[in-house]
Amino acid sequence: MNQTDFFKCLSDPTRLNILELVMAKQSVCVCELTEQLQLSQPKISRHLALLRNLSILFDQRQGQWVYYRLNPNLPEWANDVLNIISNQNDDIMNNPLVHSSISVHCE
């Protein structure tokens, strides 16, 4: 991954919101993203594919559901940028669905 592609990927608000949710919850299912962001599953999947293709996110299948998490082997500079974004942007973190004890369950 090069820095130009990384920043181009982050320049889209939907992808940035997806990353913020993944960072907040560690592992997120597509159905949680569609619920939280109020977007269609195909639109979310298209953005997830870009994040996955750049190796920013990893996916893991559990039954019929796919969960996404940050790549633990991101370059240090990429982790630094994501940590700054996470620390500076409280909008997603203040959303009750992120911290509620009743989370969205894919069924």
Buried (B, 14 or more C-beta within 10 A) or exposed (E): BEEEEBEEBBEEEBBBBBBBBBBBBEEBBBBBBBBBBEBEEEEBBEBBEBBBEBBBBBEEEEEEBBBBBBBEEBBEEBBEBBEEBBEEBEEBBEBEBBEEEEBBEBE
